Amino acid sequence: MVSLKNFIAAQLAEIESPESETKAVDLPAGARVIPREQHNVSRRQISDAALQVLNGLHRAGYQAYLVGGSVRDLLLGREPKDFDVCTSARPEEVRKLFRRNARLIGRRFILVHVQFGREIIEVATFRGGASTDQARSASGRILADNVYGSLEEDAQRRDFTANALYYNIADRSIIDFWDAWTDIQAQRLRMIGNASERFREDPVRMLRAARFAAKLGFSLDPEIEAAIPLCQPLLQEIPAARLYEEVGKLFLAGFAQASLAVLQRYGLFAALFPQLAAVVDQGEGALALVQLALGNTDARVAAGKSVHPAFLFAALLWPVLLAERDRLIQEDKPEVVALQQAASAVLEENRGQIAIPRRFTLTIREIWDLQARFHRRGGRRPYALLAHERFRAAFDFLALRRDAGEDIAPLVAWWQQFQDADSDGRKQLIEQARQEVQEPDQLPLGPLPVSDKQVGRRRRRRRRSPKRQQAGAD
């Protein structure tokens, strides 16, 4: 296989030659072509993998454009998260061209993922104009969308003007069908077509509008603002797994606090987290915890650190957990049982709205469980908890609760000292805790179920059979 570096060098040499610019594209009268000397997008800013896909398609005689958020971000001086390509080639032709590097994905609209190393370039065939023959739900949501068309039709199918700019690899110009250049300069997000109709085609576009407004600092066009309240209930039709992906894009990409503000402003937060929205409306404490969790996530992303979805969802659902626990206690449920049932109920109900993967829900329950065990500081319990694989996440969550206003500052300070102390110091801290406070029979949070591996349990002595007892006596 030819190396990526050598392939790119050959392709760049060819694309620079006059012979490579062979096919002119017929554009509608209203389209604007922005030549290379009038924009700031350079091929040096485009990944080698994206260039390989663009040049490979162009060399094979197909139209190929960098499109969407990558062009928008490059114009804004931002580093794109990924690069998407659209082309006149059909998915089967793209897969044949790139062979082992390519695979078809998608049901609603078939795409091609072309992979080079760790980078994946998403390639889409030009979409055709919307037709009445497309499979739709009762509300108008498009269910099947494998309709191919021209470049102009593809531009009509894009959602926002800022995402409908096409970087032409043939001459390095940018094609603008909807005066997106002006919208980007004005920092305005404007819908292509009627906003209500476009939201009914795909309600997730409302969440995309909120995400772009938060990420880019753009204002929403008045037509979009007016359409969101009318179409917000349509989000209930979206599969829970797809909503989980959108929540991740909103809250795990470095602009979570801004996303929360936009979602609340347009009533979308309640559509995603109805339980949490109801609890937040009842008091400021729940909102403080959520804002702190989102702020910490933004800080970690800015510092180049990893973020764990389970930690964030544990914080987002914690106020709901406590509210449900209190409700069950009022029904005369024991505190331990109430908390167990509340955790199961909250996660189960949330799964029907946002499908948090099971691997994360297990971690969420562990973080919640360990909050109760922090109050048990006698004997060997602190050592067992310190050795728990989720201790760090659970302790950070404990500190987050303190920062949100819970009266647990002495407890957090004790555990911080316990982590930093040597063997003798830990013994002194345990003795100090024993003298200062007697462990309550009912802990403030009550324990959740834990596995034998996490805590261990005393082994019951097995009773010996009468025959073995007789043999031992002999």
Secondary structure, 3 states (H helix, E strand, C coil): CCCHHHHHHHHHHHHHCHHHCCCCCCCCCCCEEECHHHCCCCHHHCCHHHHHHHHHHHHCCCCEEEECHHHHHHHCCCCCCCCEEEECCCHHHHHHHHHHHEEEECCCCCEEEEEECCEEEEEEECECCCCCCCCECCCCCECCCCCECCHHHHHHHCCEHHHCEEEECCCCCEEECCCHHHHHHCCEECECCCHHHHHHHCCHHHHHHHHHHHHHCCEECHHHHHHHHHHHHHHHHCCHHHHHHHHHHHHCCCCHHHHHHHHHHCCCHHHHCHHHHHHHCCCHHHHHHHHHHHHHHHHHHHCCCCCCHHHHHHHHHHHHHHHHHHHHHHCCCCHHHHHHHHHHHHHHHHHCCCCCCHHHHHHHHHHHHHHHHCCCCCCCHHHHHHCCCCHHHHHHHHHHHHHCCCCCHHHHHHHHHHHHCCHHHHHHHHHHHHHHCCCCCCCCCCCCCCCHHHHCCCCCCCCCCHHHHHHHHC
